[in-house]
């Protein structure tokens, strides 16, 4: 008995005819983008991948694909277990993955990012995908921003307490795999704000200036930034359920975005511009 798309939400479970049908049906491609890096002494190094892969799988009413496991991570290389991909290689690789889906007929691609240093790169990749197609649109989302509207109601730590291997990420992992979290070694490591313009907090938003130093220079040796001691599985469940709902809501809106034709208002173009007198 043949199975429908609802049984094959993940690309790796589809046959090629089913993958073609998914593109014809206008299914949105969700690409989890994460990293392998240290997350303190209490969490596994796959935190970023585990969270965004689960998030995309749960939201896969359209289609999800295998994750991009490795991200840009030079600042964390002083800690064992970290794997880093240089910026240009990362942009080229993830861009190639996105372009592959566009070439196969998909017109909506969403990069769901789980690693802070991938943020700007994913935004650039999405922009490149849009610039390179007349019909496809691409967007990038840092998954923690989907929980920002409930963060202050759920969290217990102050600003800076949800930054890395923190209350937020530890709660997420306790929800996904509590046996893999060693709370006996979960130590708070609240790094001092280096400036009134520079701070990191996933749920309340970062400071107005983006500055990332080498992690071994600023960490007290734990690899943590924030307060994992305040984490609970119940908080993780709230974050997870809310983010899934938000991701689905965005995907449904994104699918209906109108794609207007490009125009050429230059001297070599043929389009008239009402803002130019006599055009």
LUMVEXNU-793720 format. One record per residue: residue number from 1; residue in one letter; x, y, z of N, C-alpha, C, O in turn. Coordinates in pm, whole numbers. Layout:
REM LUMVEXNU-793720
PT   n res    n.u    n.v    n.w   ca.u   ca.v   ca.w    c.u    c.v    c.w    o.u    o.v    o.w
PT NUM   A      X      Y      Z      X      Y      Z      X      Y      Z      X      Y      Z
...
//
This chain:
REM LUMVEXNU-793720
PT   n res    n.u    n.v    n.w   ca.u   ca.v   ca.w    c.u    c.v    c.w    o.u    o.v    o.w
PT   1   X     85   -120      0      0      0      0     88    124      0    178    136     83
PT   2   X     64    215    -90    144    336    -99    110    429     17      0    425     72
PT   3   X    209    513     52    191    604    162    187    748    112    250    781     11
PT   4   X    112    833    182     93    971    139    205   1058    192    294   1012    264
PT   5   X    201   1189    156    301   1283    205    298   1297    355    401   1325    417
PT   6   X    181   1279    416    174   1293    561    260   1190    631    303   1210    744
PT   7   X    286   1077    562    374    974    617    520   1000    584    609    935    637
PT   8   X    544   1096    495    680   1123    446    711   1271    458    750   1334    359
PT   9   X    695   1329    577    725   1471    595    875   1497    582    915   1608    546
PT  10   X    959   1397    612   1103   1414    605   1156   1370    470   1117   1267    417
PT  11   X   1246   1450    415   1302   1421    284   1367   1284    280   1351   1210    182
PT  12   X   1440   1249    385   1513   1122    382   1421   1001    379   1466    890    351
PT  13   X   1292   1021    408   1197    910    404   1119    904    273   1035    816    255
PT  14   X   1145    996    181   1070   1003     56   1142    928    -56   1265    916    -55
PT  15   X   1066    879   -151   1122    837   -279   1135    962   -366   1080   1067   -332
PT  16   X   1207    951   -479   1221   1071   -561   1089   1117   -622   1069   1238   -635
PT  17   X    997   1026   -662    867   1077   -710    790   1151   -601    721   1250   -630
PT  18   X    801   1105   -477    732   1174   -369    796   1310   -341    727   1405   -308
PT  19   X    930   1318   -356    997   1447   -340    953   1545   -449    936   1664   -423
PT  20   X    934   1494   -570    884   1580   -679    743   1628   -649    712   1745   -668
PT  21   X    659   1537   -602    522   1574   -571    517   1680   -460    429   1766   -460
PT  22   X    612   1673   -366    616   1772   -258    643   1912   -314    586   2010   -267
PT  23   X    731   1920   -416    758   2049   -478    637   2099   -556    603   2217   -549
PT  24   X    573   2010   -630    453   2048   -707    343   2097   -614    267   2188   -649
PT  25   X    333   2036   -497    229   2072   -400    258   2203   -328    175   2250   -250
PT  26   X    374   2262   -352    408   2388   -289    450   2376   -144    434   2470    -67
PT  27   X    503   2260   -106    547   2241     33    668   2329     63    758   2345    -20
PT  28   X    669   2385    182    779   2471    225    894   2384    275    873   2289    349
PT  29   X   1016   2419    234   1135   2346    277   1189   2410    404   1227   2528    404
PT  30   X   1192   2334    512   1253   2378    637   1389   2314    650   1399   2191    658
PT  31   X   1495   2394    652   1631   2342    661   1689   2375    799   1721   2491    825
PT  32   X   1702   2275    887   1764   2302   1018   1913   2330   1001   1983   2253    935
PT  33   X   1961   2438   1059   2102   2475   1050   2155   2491   1192   2107   2575   1267
PT  34   X   2253   2409   1228   2301   2412   1366   2451   2417   1375   2518   2481   1294
PT  35   X   2504   2349   1475   2648   2347   1500   2680   2236   1599   2594   2191   1675
PT  36   X   2805   2193   1596   2858   2104   1698   2957   2186   1778   3061   2227   1725
PT  37   X   2926   2212   1905   3013   2295   1988   2991   2263   2134   2891   2202   2172
PT  38   X   3085   2306   2216   3072   2284   2360   2952   2359   2415   2923   2471   2373
PT  39   X   2884   2296   2509   2773   2361   2580   2787   2336   2731   2695   2289   2798
PT  40   X   2905   2369   2780   2928   2354   2922   2946   2209   2963   2941   2120   2879
PT  41   X   2968   2185   3092   2992   2048   3138   2867   1964   3154   2876   1845   3182
PT  42   X   2750   2025   3138   2626   1953   3169   2544   1915   3047   2446   1841   3060
PT  43   X   2582   1964   2927   2504   1936   2807   2590   1874   2698   2710   1903   2692
PT  44   X   2533   1788   2611   2607   1734   2496   2640   1843   2394   2582   1951   2396
PT  45   X   2734   1813   2307   2778   1913   2209   2681   1929   2093   2702   2014   2006
PT  46   X   2573   1850   2090   2480   1857   1977   2356   1943   2007   2256   1931   1938
PT  47   X   2362   2027   2110   2244   2104   2152   2179   2179   2036   2059   2167   2013
PT  48   X   2258   2256   1961   2202   2341   1855   2135   2256   1747   2028   2291   1697
PT  49   X   2198   2145   1710   2139   2056   1609   2014   1986   1661   1913   1977   1591
PT  50   X   2021   1937   1783   1910   1860   1839   1784   1945   1846   1674   1898   1814
PT  51   X   1798   2070   1889   1682   2156   1907   1617   2191   1773   1496   2174   1757
PT  52   X   1697   2240   1677   1634   2285   1552   1585   2169   1467   1488   2184   1393
PT  53   X   1650   2052   1477   1601   1936   1403   1466   1892   1459   1373   1865   1382
PT  54   X   1454   1886   1590   1326   1851   1652   1220   1954   1614   1107   1918   1581
PT  55   X   1256   2081   1619   1162   2189   1589   1109   2176   1446    989   2187   1423
PT  56   X   1198   2154   1350   1156   2141   1210   1074   2015   1188    976   2017   1115
PT  57   X   1115   1905   1252   1039   1781   1237    897   1798   1288    802   1749   1227
PT  58   X    882   1866   1401    749   1886   1458    664   1979   1371    542   1964   1363
PT  59   X    729   2073   1307    656   2170   1225    642   2127   1080    593   2204    997
PT  60   X    683   2004   1048    691   1963    909    556   1927    849    535   1815    803
PT  61   X    464   2021    849    341   2004    773    370   2019    624    293   1973    540
PT  62   X    484   2082    592    524   2097    453    631   1993    424    601   1884    376
PT  63   X    759   2026    453    867   1930    433    988   1974    513   1017   2093    520
PT  64   X   1059   1878    573   1183   1905    643   1294   1821    580   1266   1718    518
PT  65   X   1418   1865    595   1531   1796    532   1637   1770    639   1630   1825    748
PT  66   X   1734   1684    607   1840   1660    705   1910   1790    744   1921   1880    662
PT  67   X   1957   1800    869   2014   1926    915   2153   1953    862   2224   1861    822
PT  68   X   2190   2081    862   2329   2122    841   2395   2111    978   2372   2196   1065
PT  69   X   2477   2010    999   2526   1980   1133   2632   2076   1183   2640   2102   1303
PT  70   X   2713   2130   1093   2829   2206   1137   2817   2352   1095   2775   2382    984
PT  71   X   2856   2443   1187   2845   2585   1159   2976   2658   1179   3081   2596   1202
PT  72   X   2970   2792   1170   3086   2878   1188   3113   2892   1337   3029   2945   1411
PT  73   X   3231   2845   1383   3251   2828   1526   3394   2854   1573   3438   2796   1672
PT  74   X   3466   2939   1502   3607   2961   1535   3623   3008   1679   3720   2971   1745
PT  75   X   3531   3089   1728   3544   3147   1862   3534   3043   1973   3567   3072   2088
PT  76   X   3488   2921   1941   3471   2815   2041   3575   2705   2029   3567   2605   2101
PT  77   X   3672   2721   1940   3765   2612   1914   3859   2582   2030   3928   2480   2029
PT  78   X   3863   2669   2131   3945   2642   2249   3885   2539   2341   3949   2498   2438
PT  79   X   3761   2494   2311   3695   2391   2391   3685   2262   2309   3645   2267   2193
PT  80   X   3721   2147   2367   3711   2020   2295   3567   1990   2255   3472   2029   2324
PT  81   X   3552   1920   2143   3420   1881   2095   3360   1977   1995   3255   1948   1937
PT  82   X   3425   2091   1973   3373   2191   1880   3424   2164   1739   3541   2130   1720
PT  83   X   3336   2181   1641   3372   2168   1500   3334   2298   1429   3223   2348   1447
PT  84   X   3424   2353   1350   3397   2481   1284   3416   2470   1134   3505   2401   1085
PT  85   X   3329   2541   1061   3338   2554    915   3362   2701    883   3289   2787    932
PT  86   X   3463   2729    802   3493   2868    768   3373   2936    701   3292   2870    635
PT  87   X   3363   3067    719   3246   3141    674   3211   3118    528   3097   3085    495
PT  88   X   3308   3136    440   3279   3124    297   3238   2982    259   3153   2962    173
PT  89   X   3300   2883    324   3261   2744    297   3118   2718    343   3041   2651    275
PT  90   X   3082   2773    460   2947   2756    514   2845   2822    422   2743   2762    389
PT  91   X   2873   2945    381   2781   3017    291   2764   2941    160   2652   2927    110
PT  92   X   2874   2892    105   2866   2819    -21   2789   2689     -7   2708   2655    -93
PT  93   X   2815   2615    101   2751   2485    119   2601   2498    144   2521   2435     75
PT  94   X   2563   2579    242   2421   2594    273   2348   2658    155   2234   2623    127
PT  95   X   2414   2751     86   2355   2810    -34   2330   2706   -141   2226   2708   -208
PT  96   X   2425   2614   -158   2407   2508   -257   2289   2419   -222   2214   2377   -310
PT  97   X   2271   2389    -91   2157   2308    -49   2027   2380    -83   1935   2319   -139
PT  98   X   2020   2508    -51   1899   2585    -81   1871   2593   -230   1758   2577   -274
PT  99   X   1977   2620   -308   1960   2629   -454   1916   2497   -514   1845   2494   -615
PT 100   X   1958   2387   -455   1916   2256   -505   1765   2241   -496   1702   2191   -589
PT 101   X   1707   2285   -386   1561   2276   -372   1489   2371   -465   1384   2339   -519
PT 102   X   1547   2489   -484   1486   2584   -580   1488   2525   -721   1390   2536   -794
PT 103   X   1599   2463   -759   1609   2403   -893   1509   2289   -912   1467   2261  -1024
PT 104   X   1471   2225   -801   1376   2114   -809   1231   2162   -807   1139   2081   -813
PT 105   X   1212   2293   -798   1077   2347   -807   1019   2403   -679    906   2454   -681
PT 106   X   1091   2396   -570   1040   2454   -446   1053   2606   -451   1153   2659   -498
PT 107   X    951   2674   -403    949   2820   -412    953   2888   -276    950   3011   -269
PT 108   X    960   2812   -167    975   2870    -33   1074   2787     46   1053   2667     68
PT 109   X   1183   2850     89   1287   2784    167   1308   2864    295   1324   2986    291
PT 110   X   1309   2795    409   1329   2860    537   1448   2795    608   1447   2675    633
PT 111   X   1549   2875    639   1663   2828    718   1630   2849    865   1614   2963    909
PT 112   X   1619   2741    940   1587   2749   1083   1718   2730   1160   1767   2617   1172
PT 113   X   1772   2837   1212   1905   2837   1270   1904   2815   1420   1819   2867   1492
PT 114   X   2001   2735   1467   2012   2707   1610   2141   2752   1673   2166   2722   1790
PT 115   X   2226   2825   1599   2359   2862   1648   2384   3010   1621   2372   3057   1508
PT 116   X   2419   3083   1729   2429   3228   1719   2520   3279   1609   2484   3374   1539
PT 117   X   2636   3219   1592   2731   3270   1493   2690   3238   1349   2752   3288   1255
PT 118   X   2586   3155   1332   2534   3132   1198   2433   3239   1155   2395   3245   1038
PT 119   X   2389   3322   1248   2276   3411   1221   2297   3499   1099   2216   3498   1007
PT 120   X   2405   3575   1100   2429   3668    989   2453   3592    859   2413   3637    752
PT 121   X   2519   3477    869   2548   3400    749   2420   3345    687   2403   3348    565
PT 122   X   2328   3295    771   2201   3244    718   2120   3356    654   2054   3334    553
PT 123   X   2124   3475    713   2053   3589    653   2110   3622    516   2035   3652    423
PT 124   X   2242   3616    502   2305   3641    372   2267   3533    271   2240   3563    154
PT 125   X   2266   3408    315   2232   3298    225   2089   3312    175   2062   3295     57
PT 126   X   1997   3343    265   1857   3363    224   1846   3475    124   1771   3465     27
PT 127   X   1919   3582    146   1915   3695     52   1971   3654    -84   1917   3693   -187
PT 128   X   2079   3576    -84   2136   3530   -210   2037   3442   -287   2027   3452   -409
PT 129   X   1964   3357   -214   1866   3270   -280   1755   3353   -344   1711   3322   -455
PT 130   X   1710   3457   -275   1607   3544   -332   1662   3618   -455   1594   3627   -557
PT 131   X   1783   3671   -444   1842   3745   -555   1864   3657   -678   1863   3706   -791
PT 132   X   1882   3528   -656   1914   3439   -767   1794   3373   -833   1812   3291   -923
PT 133   X   1673   3406   -789   1554   3340   -845   1445   3442   -873   1429   3539   -800
PT 134   X   1371   3418   -980   1258   3505  -1013   1129   3458   -947   1030   3531   -947
PT 135   X   1129   3336   -891   1004   3282   -837   1014   3236   -692    913   3230   -622
PT 136   X   1135   3204   -646   1151   3147   -511   1184   3255   -408   1251   3354   -438
PT 137   X   1135   3234   -286   1167   3321   -174   1233   3238    -64   1198   3122    -44
PT 138   X   1327   3298      7   1395   3230    117   1402   3324    236   1416   3446    220
PT 139   X   1393   3267    355   1401   3343    479   1486   3267    579   1506   3146    566
PT 140   X   1536   3337    680   1611   3272    788   1553   3313    922   1511   3427    941
PT 141   X   1551   3216   1015   1496   3239   1149   1594   3183   1252   1635   3068   1242
PT 142   X   1631   3265   1350   1697   3212   1469   1588   3157   1559   1500   3232   1602
PT 143   X   1591   3029   1589   1474   2966   1651   1435   3029   1784   1317   3031   1819
PT 144   X   1533   3081   1860   1501   3138   1991   1416   3265   1979   1346   3300   2074
PT 145   X   1421   3333   1864   1338   3453   1849   1190   3416   1847   1105   3501   1875
PT 146   X   1158   3292   1814   1019   3248   1813    962   3237   1954    841   3229   1972
PT 147   X   1050   3237   2055   1005   3228   2194   1020   3360   2269    990   3367   2388
PT 148   X   1066   3465   2200   1095   3590   2270    973   3652   2333    984   3721   2435
PT 149   X    855   3629   2274    735   3693   2328    684   3626   2456    599   3682   2525
PT 150   X    734   3507   2488    695   3443   2615    813   3433   2711    798   3387   2824
PT 151   X    930   3476   2666   1051   3458   2745   1045   3518   2884   1081   3452   2982
PT 152   X    998   3642   2894    997   3707   3023    898   3643   3119    916   3651   3241
PT 153   X    794   3579   3067    697   3512   3153    745   3376   3201    700   3327   3304
PT 154   X    837   3314   3127    881   3178   3159   1013   3177   3236   1030   3096   3326
PT 155   X   1103   3265   3201   1238   3260   3257   1241   3308   3402   1151   3378   3449
PT 156   X   1348   3266   3474   1373   3313   3610   1504   3390   3620   1523   3466   3715
PT 157   X   1593   3372   3525   1723   3438   3530   1712   3582   3478   1622   3612   3399
PT 158   X   1802   3671   3522   1804   3809   3472   1865   3815   3332   1906   3713   3276
PT 159   X   1870   3937   3275   1931   3953   3143   2073   3899   3145   2151   3928   3235
PT 160   X   2105   3822   3043   2234   3754   3038   2225   3609   3084   2319   3532   3067
PT 161   X   2111   3574   3143   2094   3438   3193   2055   3337   3088   2059   3216   3112
PT 162   X   2015   3386   2968   1982   3296   2857   2070   3331   2738   2027   3402   2647
PT 163   X   2193   3282   2741   2289   3316   2635   2350   3193   2569   2350   3183   2447
PT 164   X   2401   3100   2649   2466   2982   2592   2475   2873   2699   2527   2897   2808
PT 165   X   2423   2752   2667   2420   2643   2764   2354   2691   2893   2400   2660   3003
PT 166   X   2249   2766   2877   2191   2852   2980   2056   2798   3028   2023   2681   3006
PT 167   X   1980   2883   3094   1846   2844   3137   1761   2798   3019   1690   2698   3028
PT 168   X   1768   2873   2909   1685   2844   2792   1728   2715   2723   1645   2625   2705
PT 169   X   1854   2704   2683   1899   2586   2609   1896   2460   2696   1863   2352   2646
PT 170   X   1928   2473   2823   1924   2358   2912   1781   2310   2932   1755   2190   2935
PT 171   X   1686   2404   2945   1545   2367   2957   1499   2292   2832   1429   2191   2842
PT 172   X   1537   2341   2716   1502   2275   2590   1551   2130   2592   1476   2038   2561
PT 173   X   1678   2111   2630   1736   1976   2625   1675   1886   2731   1661   1766   2710
PT 174   X   1641   1943   2845   1575   1863   2949   1439   1814   2901   1394   1706   2940
PT 175   X   1374   1891   2816   1247   1849   2757   1270   1738   2653   1193   1642   2647
PT 176   X   1375   1752   2572   1400   1656   2464   1461   1525   2515   1421   1417   2472
PT 177   X   1557   1536   2605   1631   1417   2648   1685   1440   2789   1805   1465   2806
PT 178   X   1601   1432   2890   1644   1465   3026   1758   1378   3077   1838   1423   3159
PT 179   X   1766   1253   3031   1871   1164   3079   2010   1207   3031   2111   1165   3088
PT 180   X   2014   1291   2926   2143   1335   2872   2194   1463   2938   2303   1510   2907
PT 181   X   2116   1518   3030   2154   1642   3098   2202   1609   3239   2130   1546   3317
PT 182   X   2323   1653   3272   2379   1630   3404   2367   1757   3487   2459   1839   3489
PT 183   X   2255   1774   3554   2231   1898   3629   2325   1913   3749   2337   2024   3802
PT 184   X   2390   1806   3792   2484   1818   3903   2607   1899   3864   2676   1954   3950
PT 185   X   2635   1906   3734   2749   1984   3687   2707   2115   3621   2790   2186   3564
PT 186   X   2577   2147   3627   2526   2270   3565   2553   2388   3657   2481   2409   3755
PT 187   X   2655   2464   3624   2695   2577   3710   2661   2710   3643   2687   2727   3524
PT 188   X   2605   2804   3718   2581   2937   3661   2714   3005   3630   2808   2998   3708
PT 189   X   2719   3070   3518   2838   3146   3479   2788   3274   3411   2786   3283   3288
PT 190   X   2748   3371   3491   2693   3496   3441   2807   3591   3410   2867   3650   3500
PT 191   X   2838   3605   3282   2949   3691   3243   2909   3837   3257   2796   3875   3227
PT 192   X   3001   3917   3302   2974   4060   3321   2953   4129   3187   3018   4096   3088
PT 193   X   2861   4225   3185   2841   4304   3064   2967   4387   3039   3013   4461   3126
PT 194   X   3022   4373   2918   3148   4441   2889   3126   4586   2852   3220   4666   2849
PT 195   X   3001   4621   2823   2969   4756   2780   2820   4777   2793   2744   4681   2796
PT 196   X   2778   4901   2801   2635   4930   2801   2573   4908   2664   2452   4919   2648
PT 197   X   2657   4875   2565   2610   4848   2430   2624   4701   2391   2566   4658   2290
PT 198   X   2699   4623   2468   2732   4485   2430   2686   4389   2538   2736   4391   2650
PT 199   X   2589   4304   2504   2551   4192   2589   2482   4088   2503   2439   4117   2391
PT 200   X   2471   3966   2554   2407   3856   2481   2295   3799   2567   2317   3762   2682
PT 201   X   2176   3791   2511   2065   3725   2578   1966   3679   2470   1910   3761   2398
PT 202   X   1946   3548   2461   1866   3493   2353   1720   3536   2361   1658   3561   2257
PT 203   X   1664   3545   2480   1521   3570   2493   1485   3718   2498   1379   3757   2448
PT 204   X   1570   3801   2556   1538   3943   2562   1603   4023   2451   1575   4142   2434
PT 205   X   1691   3958   2375   1758   4026   2265   1898   4071   2304   1924   4105   2420
PT 206   X   1988   4071   2207   2126   4114   2230   2134   4265   2235   2040   4337   2199
PT 207   X   2250   4313   2280   2275   4456   2281   2280   4514   2142   2285   4439   2044
PT 208   X   2278   4648   2130   2273   4711   1998   2399   4693   1915   2396   4711   1793
PT 209   X   2510   4657   1979   2636   4637   1908   2668   4487   1906   2665   4421   2009
PT 210   X   2697   4435   1786   2734   4295   1773   2884   4280   1790   2962   4336   1713
PT 211   X   2925   4206   1892   3067   4181   1916   3081   4044   1979   3026   4018   2086
PT 212   X   3155   3956   1914   3180   3821   1965   3330   3803   1982   3405   3808   1884
PT 213   X   3373   3782   2103   3514   3760   2132   3542   3610   2132   3449   3529   2132
PT 214   X   3669   3573   2133   3706   3433   2150   3653   3387   2285   3670   3455   2386
PT 215   X   3588   3269   2286   3516   3226   2406   3609   3200   2524   3570   3220   2638
PT 216   X   3733   3155   2497   3825   3125   2608   3871   3252   2678   3919   3246   2791
PT 217   X   3857   3367   2612   3897   3493   2675   3796   3542   2778   3831   3609   2875
PT 218   X   3669   3508   2755   3564   3564   2840   3500   3463   2933   3442   3500   3035
PT 219   X   3509   3334   2898   3450   3231   2983   3537   3208   3106   3659   3221   3100
PT 220   X   3473   3172   3217   3546   3138   3339   3594   2993   3339   3640   2942   3441
PT 221   X   3583   2927   3224   3629   2789   3211   3518   2688   3198   3544   2573   3162
PT 222   X   3395   2729   3227   3283   2634   3219   3231   2618   3077   3176   2514   3043
PT 223   X   3247   2720   2994   3187   2720   2861   3043   2770   2862   2982   2786   2757
PT 224   X   2990   2795   2982   2851   2841   2999   2848   2993   2995   2940   3059   3041
PT 225   X   2740   3048   2940   2711   3189   2958   2563   3199   2996   2475   3186   2911
PT 226   X   2538   3223   3124   2400   3228   3171   2383   3145   3297   2479   3120   3370
PT 227   X   2260   3103   3322   2229   3033   3446   2150   2906   3419   2027   2908   3426
PT 228   X   2217   2794   3389   2146   2668   3364   2081   2610   3489   1994   2523   3478
PT 229   X   2122   2655   3607   2066   2600   3730   1918   2630   3744   1848   2563   3820
PT 230   X   1869   2731   3671   1726   2767   3678   1643   2694   3573   1524   2719   3561
PT 231   X   1705   2604   3497   1635   2533   3389   1545   2423   3443   1575   2361   3545
PT 232   X   1434   2399   3372   1345   2286   3403   1290   2230   3273   1284   2299   3172
PT 233   X   1250   2104   3278   1189   2041   3161   1055   2108   3127   1018   2116   3010
PT 234   X    984   2154   3228    855   2220   3204    874   2348   3124    794   2377   3035
PT 235   X    979   2425   3154   1009   2544   3075   1043   2505   2931    998   2569   2836
PT 236   X   1122   2399   2917   1159   2353   2784   1037   2315   2702   1030   2345   2583
PT 237   X    941   2249   2765    819   2211   2694    742   2335   2649    688   2337   2538
PT 238   X    736   2437   2732    667   2560   2693    737   2628   2577    672   2673   2483
PT 239   X    870   2635   2583    944   2694   2472    920   2615   2343    894   2673   2237
PT 240   X    930   2483   2353    918   2397   2234    780   2410   2170    769   2430   2049
PT 241   X    676   2398   2250    541   2403   2195    511   2540   2133    446   2548   2029
PT 242   X    558   2645   2197    533   2779   2143    609   2800   2013    554   2857   1918
PT 243   X    733   2755   2006    813   2775   1885    758   2696   1768    759   2744   1655
PT 244   X    710   2575   1793    649   2497   1686    529   2571   1629    514   2583   1507
PT 245   X    443   2621   1716    324   2693   1671    363   2818   1593    300   2850   1492
PT 246   X    465   2889   1639    509   3010   1570    570   2979   1434    545   3050   1337
PT 247   X    649   2872   1427    711   2835   1301    606   2793   1198    616   2830   1081
PT 248   X    507   2718   1241    398   2679   1151    322   2802   1103    289   2813    985
PT 249   X    294   2894   1194    221   3015   1158    298   3096   1054    240   3146    958
PT 250   X    430   3110   1074    509   3184    976    511   3113    842    496   3176    737
PT 251   X    530   2981    845    536   2904    720    408   2922    638    413   2936    516
PT 252   X    294   2923    706    167   2939    636    156   3079    575    104   3096    465
PT 253   X    203   3180    648    202   3316    593    302   3330    478    272   3392    376
PT 254   X    420   3271    497    527   3283    397    485   3219    265    519   3270    158
PT 255   X    413   3110    273    365   3042    152    280   3135     66    280   3123    -56
PT 256   X    208   3227    130    117   3315     58    180   3449     18    112   3535    -38
PT 257   X    309   3467     46    375   3590      3    367   3603   -149    393   3507   -221
PT 258   X    332   3721   -196    325   3745   -339    465   3773   -393    543   3845   -332
PT 259   X    495   3716   -509    622   3742   -575    594   3826   -699    544   3775   -799
PT 260   X    625   3954   -692    601   4044   -805    717   4036   -904    828   3999   -866
PT 261   X    692   4068  -1030    801   4066  -1128    904   4175  -1099    870   4282  -1050
PT 262   X   1029   4146  -1130   1134   4248  -1117   1117   4354  -1225   1065   4326  -1333
PT 263   X   1161   4474  -1195   1156   4584  -1291   1294   4643  -1308   1379   4633  -1220
PT 264   X   1316   4704  -1419   1445   4766  -1449   1423   4914  -1477   1376   4951  -1584
PT 265   X   1457   4997  -1380   1438   5141  -1393   1565   5214  -1439   1568   5337  -1444
PT 266   X   1669   5136  -1473   1792   5200  -1516   1778   5255  -1658   1676   5234  -1724
PT 267   X   1882   5324  -1703   1879   5382  -1837   1870   5274  -1944   1825   5301  -2055
PT 268   X   1912   5153  -1911   1905   5042  -2007   1773   4966  -1998   1744   4882  -2084
PT 269   X   1695   4995  -1895   1569   4923  -1877   1455   4984  -1958   1467   5094  -2013
PT 270   X   1344   4911  -1963   1227   4954  -2040   1109   4991  -1950   1003   5030  -1999
PT 271   X   1126   4977  -1817   1016   5006  -1727   1011   5155  -1697   1114   5217  -1674
PT 272   X    892   5211  -1695    874   5350  -1660    858   5363  -1510    802   5275  -1445
PT 273   X    906   5473  -1455    901   5498  -1311    823   5625  -1288    865   5732  -1331
PT 274   X    709   5615  -1220    625   5733  -1200    692   5842  -1117    646   5957  -1115
PT 275   X    800   5807  -1048    869   5907   -966    967   5991  -1046   1022   6089   -996
PT 276   X    989   5950  -1171   1080   6026  -1258    998   6107  -1357    927   6050  -1439
PT 277   X   1006   6236  -1349    927   6323  -1436    966   6299  -1581   1083   6303  -1617
PT 278   X    864   6275  -1662    889   6254  -1805    924   6114  -1842    953   6086  -1959
PT 279   X    923   6022  -1742    958   5883  -1772    847   5815  -1850    859   5698  -1885
//
